[in-house]
Amino acid sequence: PSSSSEDFLAVEMVNRKMRFVWNVGGGPGEVTHPLHIQTAGDLSNDQHWYRVEAERISNVGRLSVRPQVLPDGSPLASGTPVTYASAPGSGRLDVGTGDRVWVGGADKRPPQLLSTQ
């Protein structure tokens, strides 16, 4: 959080679906990818790897989730992205020289986040 606001960007998994949520001053925006994340029962032989890409340009958020281990010709290989536009006019994440940037967690969770851990 910055000294003047509670701006944030977050990526989380909720009910085995990836979710990108943000608020940079113009109200919250969120996008949830429809791909159901698979897991292996035996983690020593886990073949379920995914590439997750989240980006936000101005007020538009984009989330792409693609499996990395697929049979040849699988339709999931393209990882069709999903997008959402939050309110226009607030497109910049305000981070000042004295602000903290949290990667992998935060001391205060924004109420828009749904995951419990």
GIFEN-V586583 format. One record per pair of residues at least 6 apart in sequence whose C-alpha atoms are under 7 Angstrom apart, sorted by the first residue. I is the first residue (numbers start at 1). J is the second residue. D is the distance in whole Angstrom. If there is no record, write none. Layout:
i=<I;I>
j=<J;J>
d=<D;D>
This chain:
i=<1;1;1;1;1;2;2;2;2;2;3;7;7;7;7;7;8;8;8;9;9;9;10;10;10;11;11;11;12;12;12;12;13;13;14;14;16;16;17;17;17;17;17;17;18;18;19;19;19;20;20;20;20;20;21;21;21;22;22;22;23;24;24;24;24;25;26;26;26;27;28;29;29;30;31;31;31;31;33;33;33;38;39;40;40;47;48;49;49;49;50;50;50;50;51;51;51;51;52;52;52;53;53;53;54;54;54;55;55;55;56;58;58;59;59;59;59;59;59;60;60;60;60;61;61;61;62;62;62;62;63;63;63;64;64;64;64;65;66;66;66;66;67>
j=<7;8;99;100;101;94;95;96;99;100;99;23;24;25;93;94;22;23;24;21;22;23;20;21;22;19;20;21;18;19;20;115;19;115;114;115;36;37;32;33;34;35;36;37;32;33;31;32;33;30;31;32;54;63;29;30;31;28;29;30;29;90;91;92;93;90;87;89;90;87;86;85;86;84;63;82;83;84;63;65;82;48;48;46;48;69;69;67;68;69;65;66;67;68;65;66;67;68;64;65;66;63;64;65;62;63;64;61;62;63;62;91;92;85;86;87;88;90;91;83;84;85;86;83;84;85;81;82;83;84;81;82;83;79;80;81;82;79;76;77;78;79;77>
d=<6;7;7;6;7;7;6;7;5;7;6;5;4;6;6;7;5;5;6;6;4;7;6;5;6;6;5;6;6;5;7;7;6;7;7;6;6;5;7;6;6;6;5;6;6;6;6;4;6;6;5;6;7;7;6;4;6;6;5;6;6;6;7;6;5;6;6;7;5;7;7;7;5;7;7;7;6;6;7;7;6;6;6;5;7;7;7;6;5;6;7;5;4;5;6;5;6;6;6;5;7;6;5;7;6;5;7;6;5;7;6;4;7;6;5;7;6;7;5;7;6;4;6;5;5;6;6;6;4;7;5;5;6;6;6;4;7;5;7;6;7;4;7>
